[in-house]
Amino acid sequence: MTYTRILLAPLFVALMALPSVAAEELSLNVISRYLNAIKTVQSEFTQINTDGTISTGTIYMRRPGRARFEYNPPAEALVMAGGQQVAIFDAKSNTGPTQYPLKRTPLSLILARNVDLDRANMVIGHSFDGVSTSVLAQDPENPEYGNIQLMFTDSPVELRQWVITDGAGDETIVILGALEEVDTLNNNMFSIPHEIAQRER
């Protein structure tokens, strides 16, 4: 499995526990407010990789700017976003992590301090299929970095799916459980230098 695609490729999140009442299309303003209200959360996920293999794990997010994807065995990989960087740790490698600037990944759009989907040229698609609202967004200044598709249900508004596509069009599917709020997450969980030091001991 190529872990560089985890944040630089599409992530599909399946719809789970869909509401039985009639759904309504969500406006970009409502979605922006929802994303900005997300602070510290965690969720289990199942990832279907581009090659058809499946991985599972737990994602932790602390907005702004921080995320951690912990993969269960046999993968035992780790992807971290923190300090404006993304680091990919491969348990099977003795070398250090592969790193990228966070701003070069579409994930930076939902980890931003202030998400504003009404910003000019950010949203390149906004649709409703009768059940969920889908938003396709990209960095208007760097569209070559790829894009991110977010899928939401209403009553209450919940993020069900996101899809990150890199410049080559590679895709990965990630199915999320419910995003659960947590009181706090240790700073070291998102510190790339700390993780490197721990692994060098």
C-alpha positions as CSV (number, residue, x, y, z in Angstrom):
1,M,0.0,0.0,0.0
2,T,1.3,3.5,-0.9
3,Y,0.8,5.6,2.2
4,T,1.7,8.8,0.3
5,R,-1.8,8.5,-1.2
6,I,-3.6,8.7,2.2
7,L,-3.7,12.4,2.1
8,L,-2.9,13.0,-1.5
9,A,-5.7,10.8,-2.9
10,P,-9.5,10.6,-2.6
11,L,-11.1,9.5,0.7
12,F,-14.6,8.2,0.4
13,V,-16.6,8.0,3.6
14,A,-19.7,5.8,3.4
15,L,-23.0,7.0,4.7
16,M,-23.8,5.4,8.0
17,A,-27.0,5.7,10.2
18,L,-28.7,7.9,7.6
19,P,-31.7,9.9,9.0
20,S,-35.1,8.5,8.1
21,V,-36.6,12.0,7.7
22,A,-36.5,13.8,4.4
23,A,-33.1,15.4,3.9
24,E,-32.5,18.9,2.7
25,E,-29.6,20.4,0.7
26,L,-27.1,22.2,3.0
27,S,-25.8,25.6,2.0
28,L,-22.1,26.3,1.8
29,N,-22.5,28.7,4.7
30,V,-24.1,26.0,6.9
31,I,-21.3,23.6,6.0
32,S,-18.6,26.1,6.7
33,R,-20.1,26.8,10.2
34,Y,-20.2,23.1,10.9
35,L,-16.6,22.5,9.9
36,N,-15.4,25.5,11.9
37,A,-17.3,24.2,15.0
38,I,-15.3,20.9,14.9
39,K,-12.5,21.2,17.4
40,T,-11.2,17.9,18.9
41,V,-12.7,14.7,17.6
42,Q,-11.9,11.1,16.9
43,S,-13.4,8.3,14.8
44,E,-12.7,4.8,13.7
45,F,-12.3,4.4,9.9
46,T,-12.0,1.7,7.3
47,Q,-9.9,2.5,4.2
48,I,-10.2,0.9,0.8
49,N,-7.0,1.5,-1.0
50,T,-6.5,2.2,-4.7
51,D,-5.2,-1.4,-5.1
52,G,-8.3,-2.9,-3.5
53,T,-6.7,-3.7,-0.1
54,I,-8.4,-2.7,3.1
55,S,-6.9,-1.0,6.2
56,T,-8.6,0.0,9.4
57,G,-7.6,2.5,12.2
58,T,-8.5,5.5,14.2
59,I,-8.4,9.2,13.1
60,Y,-7.9,12.0,15.6
61,M,-8.4,15.6,14.6
62,R,-7.7,18.8,16.5
63,R,-8.5,21.8,14.5
64,P,-6.9,23.9,13.4
65,G,-4.1,22.1,11.6
66,R,-3.8,18.8,13.3
67,A,-4.7,15.2,12.4
68,R,-3.5,11.8,13.1
69,F,-4.3,8.5,11.3
70,E,-3.3,5.4,13.3
71,Y,-3.5,2.2,11.3
72,N,-4.2,-1.2,12.9
73,P,-2.1,-4.3,12.2
74,P,-0.9,-5.5,9.9
75,A,-0.4,-2.1,8.4
76,E,0.7,-0.3,11.6
77,A,1.3,2.9,9.6
78,L,0.9,6.4,11.0
79,V,0.1,9.6,9.2
80,M,0.4,12.9,11.1
81,A,-0.5,16.5,10.3
82,G,1.0,19.1,12.6
83,G,3.3,22.1,12.5
84,Q,2.1,22.8,8.9
85,Q,3.6,19.5,7.8
86,V,2.3,16.0,6.9
87,A,4.5,13.1,7.9
88,I,3.9,9.5,6.7
89,F,5.6,6.8,9.0
90,D,5.9,3.3,7.5
91,A,6.4,0.7,10.2
92,K,8.3,-1.5,7.7
93,S,10.8,1.2,6.9
94,N,13.9,2.0,8.9
95,T,14.2,5.5,7.4
96,G,12.5,8.6,8.6
97,P,9.0,9.7,7.6
98,T,8.1,11.1,4.2
99,Q,7.1,14.7,4.7
100,Y,5.1,17.2,2.8
101,P,3.8,20.8,3.5
102,L,0.3,20.5,4.7
103,K,-0.8,23.3,2.4
104,R,0.1,21.0,-0.5
105,T,-2.6,18.6,0.5
106,P,-6.4,19.2,0.0
107,L,-6.9,18.1,3.6
108,S,-5.6,21.5,4.6
109,L,-8.9,23.0,3.5
110,I,-10.8,21.3,6.4
111,L,-8.0,21.7,8.9
112,A,-7.8,25.5,8.2
113,R,-8.4,27.9,11.1
114,N,-11.3,29.5,9.2
115,V,-13.1,27.4,6.6
116,D,-15.0,29.6,4.2
117,L,-16.4,27.6,1.3
118,D,-17.9,30.8,-0.1
119,R,-14.4,31.9,-1.0
120,A,-14.0,32.7,-4.7
121,N,-13.0,29.6,-6.8
122,M,-12.7,27.3,-3.8
123,V,-15.9,25.3,-4.4
124,I,-15.9,23.7,-7.9
125,G,-19.0,21.5,-7.2
126,H,-22.0,21.6,-4.9
127,S,-24.7,18.9,-5.3
128,F,-27.6,17.1,-3.5
129,D,-28.7,13.6,-4.3
130,G,-31.8,13.6,-2.1
131,V,-30.0,12.1,0.9
132,S,-26.7,13.9,1.2
133,T,-25.0,17.2,0.2
134,S,-21.7,16.9,-1.6
135,V,-19.1,19.7,-1.9
136,L,-16.1,19.5,-4.1
137,A,-13.4,22.1,-3.2
138,Q,-9.8,22.9,-4.0
139,D,-7.2,25.5,-3.1
140,P,-8.0,28.3,-5.6
141,E,-4.4,29.4,-5.6
142,N,-3.0,25.8,-6.1
143,P,-5.5,23.7,-7.9
144,E,-2.7,21.4,-9.0
145,Y,-2.5,20.1,-5.5
146,G,-5.8,18.2,-6.0
147,N,-9.2,18.6,-4.5
148,I,-11.4,17.3,-1.7
149,Q,-15.0,16.1,-1.8
150,L,-17.0,16.3,1.4
151,M,-20.3,14.6,1.9
152,F,-22.8,15.7,4.6
153,T,-26.2,14.7,5.9
154,D,-28.5,17.0,7.8
155,S,-30.6,16.8,11.0
156,P,-28.1,17.1,12.6
157,V,-25.4,18.2,10.1
158,E,-22.7,15.5,10.0
159,L,-19.6,14.8,7.9
160,R,-20.1,11.4,6.4
161,Q,-17.5,11.3,3.6
162,W,-14.5,13.1,2.2
163,V,-12.7,12.4,-1.0
164,I,-9.2,13.7,-1.6
165,T,-7.9,13.5,-5.2
166,D,-4.3,14.2,-6.1
167,G,-3.0,15.7,-9.3
168,A,-2.7,12.2,-10.8
169,G,-6.3,11.3,-10.1
170,D,-5.4,8.5,-7.6
171,E,-8.3,7.6,-5.2
172,T,-8.6,5.9,-1.8
173,I,-11.9,5.2,0.0
174,V,-12.2,5.9,3.8
175,I,-15.4,4.9,5.7
176,L,-15.8,6.9,8.9
177,G,-17.6,6.0,12.0
178,A,-19.3,8.8,14.0
179,L,-17.0,11.8,14.8
180,E,-16.9,11.8,18.6
181,E,-15.9,14.9,20.6
182,V,-13.2,14.4,23.1
183,D,-12.1,16.7,25.9
184,T,-8.4,16.9,25.0
185,L,-5.7,15.2,23.0
186,N,-2.1,15.4,24.0
187,N,0.0,17.8,21.9
188,N,2.6,15.0,21.3
189,M,0.0,13.1,19.3
190,F,0.5,15.7,16.5
191,S,4.1,16.5,17.0
192,I,6.2,15.1,14.1
193,P,9.6,15.8,15.9
194,H,8.3,14.0,19.0
195,E,7.2,11.0,17.0
196,I,10.6,10.8,15.2
197,A,12.5,11.0,18.5
198,Q,10.3,8.2,20.0
199,R,11.1,6.0,17.1
200,E,14.8,6.6,17.3
201,R,15.1,5.4,20.9
